[in-house]
Amino acid sequence: MSENGRPLTVLHSQTFCYDGNIPHMIGIYTLLRYEGGKVVPRDDMIGSDFRWWGLDELETAVAAGTITLHVSTHLWMLRRAVKMVRCFVDDWPETAVLQPKL
């Protein structure tokens, strides 16, 4: 996942055709809790710029065409992430085991 974040929950999952050899790829989009440190884009995002955005600012920039989201990223996913963060902040179950031992 990330050395800067701890997984909190799955936001969305989907299958898609990656290429002729992998016709049924599974995409799992997770909500991470940022825990500090430098954010370094990796994998298919290497070379991308990083910065923090507020949802309103991001929606405005996408609508104006001043930025383009990665093809796998959709505004509804980001809106869902904001809703989920609010759920965790408002109703955080202190005893929740987010990653049980195997």
Steps between C-alpha positions, in 0.01 A plus 500: 500500500700793630764567758319828574153361554306238688207331321162592648243355261429404139333783309427311180597189310452416135616270225631623168686376194867588549616353168461187289699293749315629807134538401368504858720726713366593844535859620465564874489863611573556867475788743828552684571701811797728434754452777771747401810503286565594142246380243677348199289397197583143392409235245282654226522844667881534493593846381166648603478811712353466849309751708210499745161611364170584664205328333335829393826625351551171316146494359541858376833423331363187330189685379715784364733254327807639676589153630437147380452211739666165441277290274417265791400784735147639505360793696229281651775285657657809656160615627449155652843523665401829667176343626689199636754719680212683667353165609829398657543836672143508633453131581850359543469164673802495732495123516488444124757250375588629155762239426453181704796269554507196273 
